[in-house]
Amino acid sequence: MAIKTDVDAVKQSIKNLVLTNKMERPFQPTLGCDIRKALFENISPTTIIMAKQAIVETLERHEPRCNIVNVKASVDEDNNALYISVVFSVINNEDIQELNLVLERVR
């Protein structure tokens, strides 16, 4: 098992936070952002704005090692997929990083 450090550790943490549903982790009911339920909604501009806000709020609350620059979201309605791009910088490092995630409906 490889240990992730620095930027890779922050990227992995962001990915875990975005993909975790609230109430999924025992004794940590506020951890996560419930973004997967947006895949089962009718996609509208409001749904995308709510998804971006949920990601920003979750990362501000649970990931103190990053400064969020921007969160972008786009939809592929044919494949029921949500493409998310989180642009951030790690504290004490000026380099801008980008993490791309694809959320697809499983069922």
Secondary structure as GFF3:
##gff-version 3
##sequence-region A 1 107
A	DSSP	alpha_helix	6	19	.	.	.	ID=ss1
A	DSSP	three_ten_helix	36	40	.	.	.	ID=ss2
A	DSSP	alpha_helix	45	62	.	.	.	ID=ss3
A	DSSP	beta_strand	66	76	.	.	.	ID=ss4
A	DSSP	beta_strand	81	90	.	.	.	ID=ss5
A	DSSP	beta_strand	96	104	.	.	.	ID=ss6
###
